[in-house]
């Protein structure tokens, strides 16, 4: 079972499941997606061999689609393409970079940073979701309402966020998590 908390002690199986969650959660209710991913992982990989590897084995047997549809994961094309690319990539989740992750279908600028920030210590990234972008706008930053897809714009806003968080003397990942927790409860934070 995985959670969506900051956790630097995830084992390989949990990292694979968290990457799957990070890829699937974009624009959706985090708790709902988390529950579906956990149920899917328990069904597909009860021995914790690693969800991506287990999906690859099921795919070779022609059984993956049945399991995915059973758990109503959504974004089916993204899911299947992601799994197949992840298997071919040989990606090491302990050493990969944002650029490495972004080569996989379904992993963009925000998702790569979310994964690294919530699974490794000492990361300094901005996870520019609607909550963080709103927080930036409230502080006078010209930030869009949705995550920028152009790398230059994302990185510009990321630098701004990181500078502002540093002024508060806070950790970027902890601040992101605080903003997310408070915003989903409709409470303003500094």
PEHU-V328779 format. One record per residue. N is the residue number from 1. PHI is phi in whole degrees, 0 to 359 (999 if undefined). Layout:
N|PHI + N|PHI
//
This chain:
1|999 + 2|250 + 3|229 + 4|257 + 5|271 + 6|290 + 7|211 + 8|267 + 9|247 + 10|290 + 11|278 + 12|303 + 13|297 + 14|292 + 15|295 + 16|298 + 17|294 + 18|293 + 19|297 + 20|299 + 21|300 + 22|300 + 23|288 + 24|276 + 25|279 + 26|310 + 27|77 + 28|237 + 29|291 + 30|300 + 31|293 + 32|297 + 33|295 + 34|302 + 35|299 + 36|296 + 37|295 + 38|297 + 39|296 + 40|300 + 41|298 + 42|297 + 43|286 + 44|277 + 45|227 + 46|294 + 47|263 + 48|58 + 49|280 + 50|114 + 51|297 + 52|292 + 53|297 + 54|298 + 55|296 + 56|297 + 57|295 + 58|295 + 59|297 + 60|297 + 61|273 + 62|74 + 63|248 + 64|293 + 65|304 + 66|303 + 67|293 + 68|295 + 69|292 + 70|302 + 71|266 + 72|50 + 73|289 + 74|74 + 75|45 + 76|298 + 77|299 + 78|300 + 79|300 + 80|296 + 81|294 + 82|302 + 83|301 + 84|295 + 85|291 + 86|298 + 87|294 + 88|290 + 89|289 + 90|67 + 91|301 + 92|262 + 93|290 + 94|273 + 95|235 + 96|296 + 97|254 + 98|300 + 99|299 + 100|299 + 101|295 + 102|290 + 103|284 + 104|274 + 105|303 + 106|92 + 107|249 + 108|252 + 109|301 + 110|292 + 111|294 + 112|298 + 113|289 + 114|300 + 115|300 + 116|296 + 117|294 + 118|264 + 119|235 + 120|226 + 121|287 + 122|60 + 123|268 + 124|226 + 125|233 + 126|249 + 127|261 + 128|278 + 129|267 + 130|297 + 131|290 + 132|292 + 133|297 + 134|296 + 135|301 + 136|295 + 137|299 + 138|297 + 139|256 + 140|88 + 141|275 + 142|282 + 143|246 + 144|288 + 145|278 + 146|236 + 147|301 + 148|295 + 149|262 + 150|280 + 151|301 + 152|299 + 153|292 + 154|301 + 155|295 + 156|296 + 157|292 + 158|298 + 159|301 + 160|299 + 161|301 + 162|296 + 163|296 + 164|294 + 165|295 + 166|298 + 167|299 + 168|281 + 169|72 + 170|248 + 171|280 + 172|300 + 173|291 + 174|298 + 175|295 + 176|302 + 177|297 + 178|297 + 179|300 + 180|299 + 181|300 + 182|290 + 183|291 + 184|290 + 185|266 + 186|64 + 187|246 + 188|280 + 189|231 + 190|287
//
